[in-house]
Amino acid sequence: MIFLELLLTFFKIGAFTFGGGYAMLPLIQEAVLKNGWLTEEQIINFIAVSESTPGPFAINIATYVGSVVGGTGGLGPVWGGILGAFVATLGVVLPSFIIILIVAKFYERFKKSSLVSGAMTGLKPAVVGLIGAAKIKLLLTVFFPAGLTLTVFSSPAFYISLAIFATGALLAFKKVHPIIIILLSGVLGVIAGYLIL
């Protein structure tokens, strides 16, 4: 049953990922693609929507994936989508909830443990590596959808995407308010969508 599969998949992702939603991204991409739930282009669109909507990234993307996949689960697109969104979100949140309850119970006892401190120090570079790998994969998918070939440089889509990226990076370094960056990126994306089509 697709709903149990969604729950278990996102529970596993939530249980074995340290570092928040961005560290979960490679695991989410792998699970969703491996199960054939979404295409790579749909995942990128979901990431963009998850980034621009309020709330934690991992919960947003789990909810979106669950709603789309659950809509094909036999209960109809509405009820199946609602149940799929619920179980995927529950799956990604439940491990953290359980872990926090356990940590809160034993925190005072292990607070000064060198073993716990060493484990947390060792996890930091791994989290950075996971986030970096996910970002590189997204960058290659967005800028080089057909692979690394010279034909990419003749496509207007490449230059439009590069201009949007450069504008976003410039605005981020100029300390422009994030809401303005999101709105401007959305407008540029709509204009670029019409120019590419």
N, CA, C and O of each residue as an XYZ file, in Angstrom:
788
protein
N       0.847     -1.183      0.000
C       0.000      0.000      0.000
C       0.891      1.245      0.000
O       1.849      1.335      0.768
N       0.566      2.186     -0.858
C       1.410      3.360     -1.074
C       1.545      4.224      0.180
O       2.587      4.843      0.393
N       0.501      4.270      1.012
C       0.543      5.138      2.192
C       1.517      4.605      3.239
O       2.241      5.378      3.866
N       1.537      3.290      3.427
C       2.499      2.691      4.342
C       3.918      2.867      3.801
O       4.853      3.116      4.562
N       4.068      2.736      2.495
C       5.380      2.924      1.869
C       5.867      4.367      2.051
O       7.044      4.595      2.330
N       4.968      5.330      1.893
C       5.322      6.734      2.126
C       5.758      6.950      3.573
O       6.776      7.591      3.836
N       4.980      6.411      4.506
C       5.288      6.576      5.929
C       6.657      5.993      6.254
O       7.474      6.650      6.899
N       6.910      4.764      5.812
C       8.181      4.108      6.130
C       9.361      4.778      5.443
O      10.432      4.909      6.036
N       9.176      5.203      4.197
C      10.266      5.866      3.470
C      10.665      7.163      4.162
O      11.848      7.410      4.395
N       9.676      7.992      4.488
C      10.003      9.272      5.116
C      10.418      9.106      6.577
O      11.157      9.937      7.104
N       9.950      8.037      7.240
C      10.421      7.751      8.597
C      11.911      7.417      8.560
O      12.683      7.893      9.393
N      12.308      6.596      7.591
C      13.720      6.231      7.446
C      14.560      7.472      7.142
O      15.644      7.640      7.701
N      14.071      8.325      6.272
C      14.808      9.546      5.936
C      14.945     10.435      7.164
O      16.020     10.969      7.433
N      13.861     10.590      7.903
C      13.895     11.415      9.108
C      14.768     10.833     10.203
O      15.369     11.574     10.981
N      14.844      9.497     10.270
C      15.584      8.849     11.346
C      17.094      8.836     11.107
O      17.869      8.837     12.063
N      17.513      8.826      9.853
C      18.930      8.656      9.569
C      19.585      9.888      8.970
O      20.637      9.784      8.339
N      18.988     11.035      9.155
C      19.571     12.251      8.621
C      19.780     13.254      9.739
O      18.840     13.596     10.457
N      20.994     13.721      9.886
C      21.322     14.771     10.840
C      21.598     16.044     10.051
O      22.178     15.992      8.967
N      21.185     17.180     10.591
C      21.515     18.448      9.958
C      20.339     19.151      9.324
O      20.529     20.175      8.668
N      19.128     18.643      9.491
C      17.954     19.347      8.996
C      17.562     18.962      7.588
O      18.067     17.996      7.017
N      16.641     19.751      7.040
C      16.018     19.450      5.759
C      16.975     19.364      4.590
O      16.814     18.507      3.720
N      17.970     20.238      4.553
C      18.882     20.224      3.415
C      19.751     18.975      3.418
O      20.119     18.473      2.355
N      20.079     18.471      4.596
C      20.837     17.226      4.667
C      19.975     16.041      4.236
O      20.503     15.016      3.803
N      18.646     16.174      4.353
C      17.731     15.117      3.922
C      17.546     15.090      2.410
O      17.112     14.080      1.856
N      17.867     16.176      1.750
C      17.588     16.311      0.326
C      18.147     15.179     -0.534
O      17.411     14.667     -1.377
N      19.408     14.755     -0.371
C      19.889     13.644     -1.210
C      19.106     12.353     -0.985
O      18.846     11.608     -1.930
N      18.732     12.090      0.267
C      17.969     10.877      0.557
C      16.562     10.956     -0.020
O      16.033      9.964     -0.523
N      15.958     12.139      0.053
C      14.619     12.317     -0.518
C      14.681     12.128     -2.033
O      13.851     11.429     -2.613
N      15.672     12.756     -2.667
C      15.819     12.617     -4.122
C      15.986     11.150     -4.509
O      15.331     10.663     -5.431
N      16.863     10.455     -3.800
C      17.129      9.046     -4.128
C      15.876      8.190     -3.950
O      15.549      7.381     -4.818
N      15.175      8.365     -2.834
C      13.992      7.542     -2.559
C      12.879      7.817     -3.563
O      12.242      6.886     -4.056
N      12.648      9.076     -3.863
C      11.559      9.444     -4.764
C      11.848      8.966     -6.187
O      10.955      8.465     -6.869
N      13.091      9.121     -6.631
C      13.448      8.670     -7.976
C      13.467      7.145     -8.070
O      13.017      6.573     -9.063
N      13.991      6.493     -7.031
C      14.083      5.032     -7.038
C      12.690      4.393     -7.092
O      12.488      3.390     -7.777
N      11.740      4.977     -6.372
C      10.374      4.443     -6.361
C       9.555      4.886     -7.568
O       8.440      4.405     -7.770
N      10.099      5.802     -8.372
C       9.389      6.276     -9.553
C       8.204      7.162     -9.224
O       7.264      7.272    -10.013
N       8.246      7.793     -8.063
C       7.129      8.637     -7.642
C       7.082      9.944     -8.408
O       6.004     10.428     -8.752
N       8.252     10.521     -8.679
C       8.332     11.811     -9.370
C       9.504     11.792    -10.343
O      10.403     10.956    -10.250
N       9.468     12.729    -11.272
C      10.611     12.917    -12.164
C      11.588     13.895    -11.511
O      11.254     14.566    -10.534
N      12.785     13.963    -12.060
C      13.774     14.891    -11.519
C      13.305     16.340    -11.646
O      13.572     17.159    -10.767
N      12.614     16.654    -12.729
C      12.100     18.016    -12.921
C      11.037     18.350    -11.872
O      11.004     19.469    -11.360
N      10.173     17.389    -11.551
C       9.171     17.620    -10.515
C       9.827     17.841     -9.160
O       9.374     18.677     -8.380
N      10.882     17.102     -8.879
C      11.587     17.274     -7.603
C      12.164     18.679     -7.510
O      12.073     19.319     -6.463
N      12.752     19.160     -8.591
C      13.322     20.512     -8.582
C      12.222     21.549     -8.366
O      12.414     22.514     -7.626
N      11.069     21.353     -9.010
C       9.956     22.270     -8.805
C       9.471     22.232     -7.357
O       9.165     23.271     -6.771
N       9.403     21.028     -6.782
C       8.984     20.906     -5.387
C       9.980     21.572     -4.453
O       9.589     22.186     -3.460
N      11.264     21.453     -4.764
C      12.279     22.102     -3.938
C      12.094     23.621     -3.986
O      12.181     24.295     -2.960
N      11.839     24.150     -5.178
C      11.624     25.598     -5.314
C      10.410     26.046     -4.514
O      10.456     27.071     -3.834
N       9.325     25.285     -4.592
C       8.121     25.649     -3.842
C       8.365     25.498     -2.346
O       7.935     26.342     -1.560
N       9.056     24.419     -1.944
C       9.336     24.193     -0.522
C      10.218     25.297      0.053
O      10.079     25.665      1.220
N      11.115     25.818     -0.761
C      11.992     26.906     -0.330
C      11.219     28.200     -0.106
O      11.536     28.974      0.797
N      10.210     28.425     -0.928
C       9.543     29.728     -0.884
C       8.283     29.734     -0.031
O       7.666     30.787      0.136
N       7.886     28.596      0.511
C       6.714     28.578      1.383
C       7.166     28.571      2.841
O       8.256     28.093      3.153
N       6.334     29.098      3.726
C       6.713     29.128      5.146
C       6.817     27.720      5.720
O       6.115     26.807      5.286
N       7.689     27.557      6.686
C       7.819     26.279      7.367
C       9.121     25.592      7.048
O       9.846     25.996      6.139
N       9.417     24.539      7.810
C      10.658     23.798      7.591
C      10.683     23.118      6.234
O       9.669     22.595      5.771
N      11.834     23.129      5.608
C      12.013     22.596      4.264
C      11.620     21.122      4.173
O      10.881     20.735      3.268
N      12.108     20.302      5.101
C      11.848     18.852      5.037
C      10.355     18.550      5.149
O       9.842     17.668      4.460
N       9.670     19.275      6.009
C       8.226     19.046      6.172
C       7.487     19.478      4.913
O       6.577     18.787      4.454
N       7.873     20.608      4.363
C       7.216     21.080      3.139
C       7.372     20.081      1.997
O       6.398     19.747      1.323
N       8.595     19.606      1.782
C       8.811     18.711      0.643
C       8.164     17.354      0.890
O       7.654     16.739     -0.047
N       8.173     16.873      2.134
C       7.491     15.607      2.441
C       5.994     15.741      2.191
O       5.367     14.830      1.652
N       5.427     16.865      2.579
C       3.997     17.098      2.372
C       3.657     17.131      0.889
O       2.670     16.531      0.462
N       4.470     17.831      0.102
C       4.213     17.915     -1.342
C       4.339     16.548     -2.020
O       3.479     16.150     -2.806
N       5.420     15.840     -1.704
C       5.609     14.515     -2.302
C       4.467     13.594     -1.892
O       3.908     12.884     -2.728
N       4.120     13.602     -0.613
C       3.028     12.756     -0.129
C       1.698     13.059     -0.782
O       0.926     12.147     -1.078
N       1.423     14.342     -1.012
C       0.139     14.697     -1.627
C       0.066     14.237     -3.074
O      -0.986     13.780     -3.522
N       1.162     14.349     -3.811
C       1.155     13.919     -5.210
C       1.095     12.392     -5.304
O       0.294     11.837     -6.056
N       1.950     11.728     -4.534
C       2.004     10.264     -4.594
C       0.726      9.656     -4.009
O       0.184      8.697     -4.558
N       0.253     10.212     -2.906
C      -0.974      9.698     -2.292
C      -2.192      9.878     -3.177
O      -3.138      9.095     -3.094
N      -2.183     10.896     -4.022
C      -3.292     11.129     -4.937
C      -3.472     10.022     -5.948
O      -4.530      9.907     -6.567
N      -2.446      9.202     -6.123
C      -2.538      8.062     -7.044
C      -2.767      6.755     -6.289
O      -2.695      5.677     -6.879
N      -3.044      6.845     -4.981
C      -3.123      5.655     -4.138
C      -4.455      4.955     -4.085
O      -4.620      4.043     -3.275
N      -5.413      5.330     -4.902
C      -6.670      4.603     -4.957
C      -7.821      5.252     -4.203
O      -8.967      4.831     -4.361
N      -7.548      6.260     -3.392
C      -8.614      6.941     -2.658
C      -9.118      8.177     -3.399
O      -9.977      8.900     -2.894
N      -8.602      8.410     -4.558
C      -8.945      9.611     -5.312
C      -7.904     10.676     -5.078
O      -7.166     10.617     -4.095
N      -7.831     11.658     -5.971
C      -6.774     12.662     -5.854
C      -6.897     13.549     -4.615
O      -5.884     13.995     -4.077
N      -8.125     13.810     -4.156
C      -8.279     14.708     -3.003
C      -7.971     13.977     -1.705
O      -7.051     14.354     -0.979
N      -8.744     12.924     -1.408
C      -8.559     12.214     -0.139
C      -7.231     11.472     -0.110
O      -6.565     11.426      0.925
N      -6.846     10.896     -1.231
C      -5.551     10.232     -1.298
C      -4.413     11.217     -1.118
O      -3.419     10.912     -0.459
N      -4.555     12.415     -1.709
C      -3.536     13.451     -1.552
C      -3.422     13.928     -0.117
O      -2.319     14.152      0.382
N      -4.563     14.085      0.549
C      -4.544     14.525      1.952
C      -3.904     13.465      2.840
O      -3.053     13.776      3.674
N      -4.318     12.209      2.659
C      -3.744     11.129      3.475
C      -2.263     10.945      3.163
O      -1.464     10.733      4.074
N      -1.884     11.025      1.880
C      -0.477     10.904      1.510
C       0.368     12.010      2.126
O       1.462     11.752      2.629
N      -0.137     13.243      2.089
C       0.581     14.370      2.696
C       0.738     14.159      4.198
O       1.791     14.444      4.767
N      -0.321     13.657      4.833
C      -0.284     13.442      6.281
C       0.743     12.379      6.662
O       1.559     12.599      7.557
N       0.707     11.223      5.986
C       1.610     10.133      6.396
C       3.065     10.457      6.053
O       3.962     10.090      6.812
N       3.321     11.126      4.943
C       4.699     11.497      4.611
C       5.235     12.511      5.617
O       6.382     12.410      6.054
N       4.409     13.481      5.981
C       4.815     14.482      6.969
C       5.029     13.838      8.330
O       6.010     14.130      9.015
N       4.106     12.956      8.722
C       4.259     12.244      9.989
C       5.538     11.413      9.984
O       6.264     11.373     10.978
N       5.808     10.755      8.872
C       7.005      9.928      8.769
C       8.292     10.716      8.936
O       9.220     10.249      9.595
N       8.363     11.903      8.350
C       9.604     12.679      8.428
C       9.756     13.373      9.786
O      10.875     13.673     10.200
N       8.645     13.631     10.480
C       8.693     14.348     11.760
C       8.847     13.405     12.953
O       9.505     13.748     13.935
N       8.251     12.240     12.870
C       8.197     11.329     14.013
C       9.568     10.934     14.561
O       9.730     10.924     15.781
N      10.559     10.610     13.738
C      11.864     10.257     14.314
C      12.482     11.388     15.133
O      13.029     11.149     16.210
N      12.396     12.602     14.633
C      12.953     13.741     15.376
C      12.221     13.929     16.701
O      12.841     14.213     17.726
N      10.913     13.769     16.675
C      10.118     13.909     17.891
C      10.544     12.872     18.934
O      10.731     13.200     20.105
N      10.694     11.627     18.501
C      11.095     10.552     19.413
C      12.507     10.798     19.939
O      12.766     10.635     21.131
N      13.420     11.191     19.048
C      14.806     11.437     19.453
C      14.889     12.595     20.441
O      15.632     12.524     21.419
N      14.139     13.650     20.193
C      14.149     14.802     21.110
C      13.623     14.410     22.484
O      14.156     14.853     23.502
N      12.574     13.579     22.523
C      12.066     13.112     23.817
C      13.131     12.319     24.570
O      13.303     12.500     25.776
N      13.842     11.450     23.872
C      14.891     10.643     24.510
C      16.049     11.528     24.957
O      16.544     11.388     26.075
N      16.486     12.446     24.080
C      17.589     13.344     24.424
C      17.228     14.210     25.624
O      18.049     14.401     26.520
N      16.005     14.737     25.647
C      15.587     15.588     26.765
C      15.602     14.807     28.080
O      15.938     15.357     29.129
N      15.243     13.543     28.019
C      15.214     12.717     29.229
C      16.623     12.472     29.772
O      16.824     12.471     30.987
N      17.598     12.266     28.886
C      18.942     11.900     29.324
C      19.974     13.011     29.139
O      21.170     12.772     29.301
N      19.532     14.207     28.806
C      20.469     15.286     28.470
C      21.428     15.604     29.611
O      22.635     15.709     29.395
N      20.916     15.753     30.790
C      21.772     16.134     31.922
C      22.861     15.112     32.175
O      23.978     15.469     32.552
N      22.544     13.838     31.970
C      23.506     12.776     32.244
C      24.652     12.770     31.227
O      25.800     12.507     31.584
N      24.335     13.065     29.945
C      25.340     12.953     28.891
C      25.851     14.301     28.388
O      26.628     14.351     27.435
N      25.426     15.385     29.015
C      25.762     16.719     28.526
C      27.272     16.930     28.393
O      27.720     17.555     27.432
N      28.058     16.423     29.337
C      29.501     16.669     29.336
C      30.304     15.464     28.858
O      31.518     15.415     29.051
N      29.650     14.510     28.248
C      30.340     13.317     27.770
C      31.208     13.652     26.559
O      30.743     14.275     25.604
N      32.477     13.230     26.610
C      33.369     13.484     25.479
C      32.974     12.636     24.274
O      33.224     13.031     23.136
N      32.363     11.484     24.506
C      31.916     10.626     23.418
C      30.793     11.300     22.625
O      30.819     11.316     21.395
N      29.823     11.849     23.326
C      28.708     12.542     22.660
C      29.223     13.784     21.947
O      28.837     14.055     20.810
N      30.083     14.530     22.604
C      30.648     15.741     21.997
C      31.455     15.401     20.748
O      31.377     16.105     19.741
N      32.228     14.323     20.817
C      33.016     13.900     19.661
C      32.151     13.445     18.496
O      32.456     13.730     17.338
N      31.062     12.732     18.807
C      30.150     12.286     17.751
C      29.519     13.482     17.045
O      29.419     13.492     15.818
N      29.099     14.478     17.798
C      28.485     15.670     17.199
C      29.503     16.449     16.368
O      29.159     16.989     15.316
N      30.741     16.511     16.827
C      31.782     17.186     16.062
C      32.050     16.453     14.756
O      32.274     17.082     13.721
N      32.028     15.131     14.802
C      32.252     14.340     13.595
C      31.117     14.410     12.599
O      31.335     14.244     11.399
N      29.907     14.653     13.078
C      28.750     14.723     12.182
C      28.711     16.016     11.367
O      28.140     16.039     10.277
N      29.301     17.072     11.871
C      29.229     18.373     11.182
C      29.782     18.325      9.756
O      29.098     18.785      8.841
N      30.990     17.790      9.518
C      31.483     17.747      8.131
C      30.636     16.863      7.224
O      30.483     17.146      6.035
N      30.084     15.785      7.793
C      29.237     14.901      6.985
C      27.983     15.635      6.521
O      27.548     15.466      5.382
N      27.407     16.441      7.392
C      26.207     17.211      7.038
C      26.541     18.220      5.943
O      25.775     18.385      4.993
N      27.679     18.892      6.072
C      28.091     19.853      5.049
C      28.279     19.151      3.709
O      27.889     19.679      2.667
N      28.877     17.955      3.736
C      29.071     17.187      2.507
C      27.756     16.781      1.863
O      27.615     16.864      0.643
N      26.792     16.344      2.663
C      25.474     15.968      2.131
C      24.778     17.156      1.484
O      24.215     17.041      0.395
N      24.820     18.297      2.163
C      24.174     19.494      1.610
C      24.880     19.919      0.324
O      24.221     20.265     -0.657
N      26.215     19.896      0.321
C      26.969     20.270     -0.873
C      26.674     19.357     -2.053
O      26.516     19.830     -3.178
N      26.598     18.046     -1.806
C      26.309     17.091     -2.881
C      24.927     17.346     -3.473
O      24.752     17.289     -4.690
N      23.948     17.625     -2.619
C      22.593     17.901     -3.105
C      22.567     19.176     -3.941
O      21.900     19.227     -4.975
N      23.285     20.199     -3.503
C      23.310     21.461     -4.244
C      23.979     21.292     -5.610
O      23.516     21.847     -6.607
N      25.066     20.526     -5.650
C      25.748     20.297     -6.934
C      24.850     19.530     -7.888
O      24.789     19.847     -9.076
N      24.147     18.515     -7.372
C      23.239     17.738     -8.224
C      22.124     18.631     -8.782
O      21.772     18.531     -9.957
N      21.574     19.501     -7.933
C      20.539     20.426     -8.397
C      21.092     21.387     -9.439
O      20.442     21.659    -10.449
N      22.292     21.901     -9.193
C      22.904     22.835    -10.129
C      23.097     22.179    -11.496
O      22.806     22.791    -12.524
N      23.585     20.940    -11.512
C      23.788     20.244    -12.779
C      22.466     19.970    -13.490
O      22.385     20.051    -14.716
N      21.427     19.644    -12.710
C      20.124     19.362    -13.318
C      19.498     20.620    -13.902
O      18.889     20.575    -14.971
N      19.645     21.743    -13.202
C      19.036     22.995    -13.670
C      19.801     23.577    -14.854
O      19.196     23.941    -15.863
N      21.129     23.668    -14.741
C      21.916     24.334    -15.775
C      22.313     23.411    -16.927
O      22.532     23.881    -18.043
N      22.408     22.121    -16.672
C      22.830     21.169    -17.708
C      21.864     19.982    -17.765
O      22.271     18.853    -17.490
N      20.582     20.213    -18.118
C      19.595     19.124    -18.100
C      19.909     17.990    -19.071
O      19.520     16.848    -18.822
N      20.601     18.277    -20.166
C      20.939     17.238    -21.137
C      22.341     16.692    -20.913
O      22.847     15.939    -21.744
N      22.972     17.054    -19.815
C      24.339     16.623    -19.551
C      25.327     17.725    -19.888
O      24.949     18.769    -20.421
N      26.579     17.491    -19.580
C      27.629     18.478    -19.824
C      28.100     18.403    -21.281
O      29.088     17.741    -21.601
N      27.371     19.094    -22.143
C      27.737     19.165    -23.556
C      27.816     20.620    -23.979
O      27.288     21.499    -23.298
N      28.467     20.874    -25.088
C      28.598     22.253    -25.573
C      27.275     22.817    -26.082
O      27.124     24.036    -26.172
N      26.319     21.958    -26.414
C      25.016     22.452    -26.900
C      24.261     23.215    -25.827
O      23.374     24.009    -26.138
N      24.601     22.984    -24.577
C      23.941     23.705    -23.484
C      24.159     25.208    -23.625
O      23.263     25.998    -23.331
N      25.351     25.601    -24.073
C      25.687     27.020    -24.164
C      24.975     27.728    -25.315
O      25.019     28.955    -25.400
N      24.325     26.983    -26.196
C      23.558     27.609    -27.268
C      22.081     27.740    -26.904
O      21.293     28.285    -27.677
N      21.712     27.244    -25.738
C      20.322     27.284    -25.307
C      20.033     28.580    -24.553
O      20.795     28.955    -23.662
N      18.931     29.277    -24.903
C      18.584     30.488    -24.147
C      18.235     30.176    -22.698
O      18.404     31.021    -21.819
N      17.747     28.964    -22.449
C      17.373     28.585    -21.083
C      18.579     28.641    -20.151
O      18.447     29.028    -18.990
N      19.740     28.261    -20.643
C      20.947     28.291    -19.823
C      21.272     29.722    -19.406
O      21.555     29.976    -18.235
N      21.233     30.652    -20.346
C      21.586     32.036    -20.035
C      20.539     32.718    -19.161
O      20.875     33.544    -18.313
N      19.275     32.373    -19.368
C      18.220     32.927    -18.515
C      18.388     32.405    -17.090
O      18.295     33.175    -16.134
N      18.635     31.094    -16.941
C      18.848     30.518    -15.611
C      20.082     31.115    -14.946
O      20.074     31.393    -13.747
N      21.134     31.310    -15.722
C      22.360     31.904    -15.190
C      22.118     33.343    -14.728
O      22.638     33.760    -13.694
N      21.326     34.101    -15.497
C      21.009     35.480    -15.113
C      20.186     35.517    -13.829
O      20.420     36.358    -12.961
N      19.219     34.602    -13.707
C      18.407     34.547    -12.482
C      19.287     34.189    -11.289
O      19.164     34.787    -10.221
N      20.176     33.211    -11.471
C      21.081     32.812    -10.396
C      21.991     33.973     -9.993
O      22.169     34.246     -8.806
N      22.563     34.651    -10.983
C      23.465     35.763    -10.694
C      22.740     36.898     -9.983
O      23.284     37.510     -9.064
N      21.504     37.180    -10.413
C      20.712     38.229     -9.758
C      20.420     37.855     -8.317
O      20.535     38.688     -7.418
N      20.043     36.599     -8.096
C      19.771     36.140     -6.729
C      20.994     36.204     -5.840
O      20.916     36.625     -4.686
N      22.143     35.778     -6.392
C      23.389     35.818     -5.626
C      23.779     37.258     -5.299
O      24.200     37.549     -4.179
N      23.641     38.149     -6.264
C      23.972     39.559     -6.039
C      23.085     40.161     -4.955
O      23.565     40.861     -4.064
N      21.784     39.880     -5.041
C      20.864     40.409     -4.040
C      21.146     39.833     -2.659
O      21.020     40.536     -1.657
N      21.527     38.553     -2.599
C      21.827     37.936     -1.310
C      23.068     38.567     -0.671
O      23.104     38.790      0.539
N      24.088     38.853     -1.495
C      25.304     39.452     -0.955
C      25.125     40.935     -0.634
O      25.873     41.489      0.171
N      24.153     41.567     -1.249
C      23.882     42.986     -0.976
C      22.986     43.156      0.249
O      22.615     44.276      0.599
N      22.639     42.043      0.900
C      21.809     42.041      2.110
C      20.409     42.604      1.857
O      19.868     43.355      2.669
N      19.838     42.225      0.716
C      18.455     42.600      0.415
C      17.545     41.670      1.201
O      17.877     40.502      1.400
N      16.415     42.168      1.644
C      15.481     41.371      2.442
C      15.054     40.122      1.663
O      14.772     40.209      0.468
N      15.004     38.960      2.329
C      14.675     37.702      1.635
C      13.328     37.714      0.900
O      13.194     37.075     -0.143
N      12.347     38.419      1.421
C      11.032     38.461      0.752
C      11.161     39.143     -0.610
O      10.523     38.722     -1.575
N      11.970     40.176     -0.691
C      12.184     40.863     -1.971
C      12.890     39.926     -2.947
O      12.561     39.895     -4.132
N      13.868     39.157     -2.442
C      14.578     38.206     -3.306
C      13.602     37.153     -3.832
O      13.629     36.824     -5.017
N      12.744     36.626     -2.964
C      11.779     35.600     -3.383
C      10.817     36.165     -4.421
O      10.561     35.529     -5.443
N      10.283     37.358     -4.163
C       9.336     37.956     -5.103
C       9.999     38.258     -6.450
O       9.434     37.970     -7.504
N      11.195     38.837     -6.406
C      11.906     39.162     -7.645
C      12.269     37.887     -8.416
O      12.163     37.847     -9.642
N      12.695     36.852     -7.694
C      13.021     35.583     -8.354
C      11.784     34.972     -8.995
O      11.857     34.419    -10.093
N      10.646     35.071     -8.310
C       9.400     34.558     -8.877
C       9.029     35.289    -10.164
O       8.650     34.662    -11.153
N       9.139     36.621    -10.145
C       8.821     37.413    -11.338
C       9.780     37.059    -12.475
O       9.352     36.865    -13.613
N      11.082     36.977    -12.165
C      12.059     36.615    -13.193
C      11.800     35.205    -13.726
O      11.966     34.952    -14.919
N      11.398     34.299    -12.854
C      11.093     32.938    -13.283
C       9.902     32.874    -14.220
O       9.918     32.131    -15.202
N       8.860     33.654    -13.918
C       7.681     33.690    -14.799
C       8.057     34.281    -16.157
O       7.680     33.742    -17.198
N       8.790     35.373    -16.144
C       9.222     35.984    -17.411
C      10.088     35.001    -18.202
O       9.913     34.845    -19.411
N      11.016     34.345    -17.516
C      11.887     33.382    -18.187
C      11.080     32.213    -18.746
O      11.389     31.703    -19.823
N      10.056     31.792    -18.023
C       9.212     30.698    -18.503
C       8.512     31.057    -19.802
O       8.389     30.219    -20.695
N       8.057     32.283    -19.910
C       7.411     32.717    -21.147
C       8.423     32.884    -22.293
O       8.105     32.603    -23.449
N       9.634     33.338    -21.969
C      10.660     33.514    -22.997
C      11.152     32.180    -23.537
O      11.420     32.045    -24.731
N      11.268     31.193    -22.650
C      11.769     29.872    -23.072
C      10.727     29.152    -23.914
O      11.064     28.519    -24.914
N       9.460     29.244    -23.514
C       8.402     28.574    -24.274
C       8.179     29.312    -25.557
O       7.328     28.919    -26.355
